[in-house]
C-alpha cells in the first residue's frame, strides 16, 4: 500500500454520501493537512466531474485531484462522442479502473455520487485498492471511524432530502469533534434531476456535540 511522501499533502478527512428518493446528498469537512500542520482549513473536497455527478476525495490531495481531473476529461469526451450524459455508474467505473490499475502508486479513497436518467440517484465507494461498491450510503476518511455506529443506527432508506442534509451535517460535525485530522467548515451538495444545491456550514454554526 502506498505511503505519503515526506511533506506530501494529506486530506485526513471525513467524507460521506447518502442516497434518497430522487437524489443524493454529499458532505465533507474542509481540513487539509501536511503532518500536524493544517495547510488549508477551507478546502473543497466535493469535486464536480459532470453536471450531476460529484466525487468526495480522501487520501493524498495530489493523487485525488489528478484522478478527478482525468475522470472529468473522459466524461466530457464521453458526452461529446455519445451525445448523451454519462451515468453515475460510468463515472464510478472510470474512478475504479484508474485506482485499481495504479493501486501501488495512489493513495486515493473516492466516493462517487449523483443522479442520471438511467439509474436515478446512486452512490458508489472506491476505497484504497480500487474495489467498487454500490451502497445506499457510505462514509470514508479518518473521521469516519468515529461515526460508523452513529450512522448505522440513524440511517433510514426512506429519508427525505432535508433529513439527509441534516443527517450529513450532524455526522460530519460529530467526526470533526473527535478526529484531529477533520475540521473547518462542512460543505454539503444535494444533487437531484433539477441540478446541484450547495451549502456551507461555518465553524460557529456547526451542530453542537457533547465533549465531556
C-alpha positions, 0 to 999 in steps of 0.5 A: 500500500502506498505511503505519503511522501515526506511533506506530501499533502494529506486530506485526513478527512471525513467524507460521506454520501447518502442516497434518497428518493430522487437524489443524493446528498454529499458532505465533507469537512474542509481540513487539509493537512501536511503532518500536524500542520493544517495547510488549508482549513477551507478546502473543497473536497466535493469535486464536480466531474459532470453536471450531476455527478460529484466525487468526495476525495480522501487520501493524498490531495495530489493523487485525488485531484489528478484522478478527478481531473482525468475522470472529468476529461473522459466524461466530457469526451464521453458526452461529446462522442455519445451525445448523451450524459454519462451515468453515475455508474460510468463515472464510478467505473472510470474512478475504479479502473484508474485506482485499481490499475495504479493501486501501488502508486495512489493513495486515493479513497473516492466516493462517487455520487449523483443522479442520471436518467438511467439509474436515478440517484446512486452512490458508489465507494472506491476505497484504497485498492480500487474495489467498487461498491454500490451502497445506499450510503457510505462514509470514508476518511479518518473521521469516519471511524468515529461515526460508523455506529452513529450512522448505522443506527440513524440511517433510514432508506426512506429519508427525505432530502432535508433529513439527509442534509441534516443527517450529513451535517450532524455526522460530519460535525460529530467526526470533526469533534473527535478526529484531529485530522477533520475540521473547518467548515462542512460543505454539503451538495444535494444533487437531484434531476433539477441540478446541484444545491450547495451549502456551507456550514461555518465553524460557529454554526456547526451542530453542537456535540457533547465533549465531556 
